Amino acid sequence: TLGLRLLGADAQWTFLLIGLLIIAAVAVDQWIRKVAA
């Protein structure tokens, strides 16, 4: 988060980015499970 603050991103963008990362991680996990099945 420190790097994001240095880039000028405020807390709102930080929360948005974290949310997108979580959604991406879940999507990748579901895809891996589907491929491995």
C-alpha positions in Angstrom: 0.0 0.0 0.0 2.9 2.3 0.6 4.0 2.1 -3.1 0.4 2.9 -4.2 0.4 6.0 -1.9 3.7 7.1 -3.4 2.1 6.8 -6.9 -0.7 9.2 -5.7 -3.4 6.6 -5.4 -5.8 7.3 -2.5 -7.4 4.7 -0.2 -10.4 4.3 -2.5 -8.2 3.0 -5.4 -6.3 0.8 -2.9 -9.5 -0.9 -1.8 -10.6 -1.2 -5.4 -7.4 -2.8 -6.4 -7.4 -5.2 -3.4 -11.0 -6.2 -4.4 -10.0 -6.9 -8.0 -7.1 -9.0 -6.8 -9.3 -11.1 -4.6 -11.9 -11.6 -7.4 -9.0 -12.5 -9.8 -7.6 -15.0 -7.3 -11.0 -16.7 -6.8 -11.6 -16.8 -10.6 -8.2 -18.4 -11.1 -8.8 -20.9 -8.3 -12.2 -21.9 -9.8 -10.5 -22.3 -13.3 -7.8 -24.5 -11.9 -10.3 -26.7 -10.1 -12.3 -27.0 -13.3 -9.2 -27.9 -15.3 -7.9 -30.3 -12.7 -11.3 -32.1 -12.4 
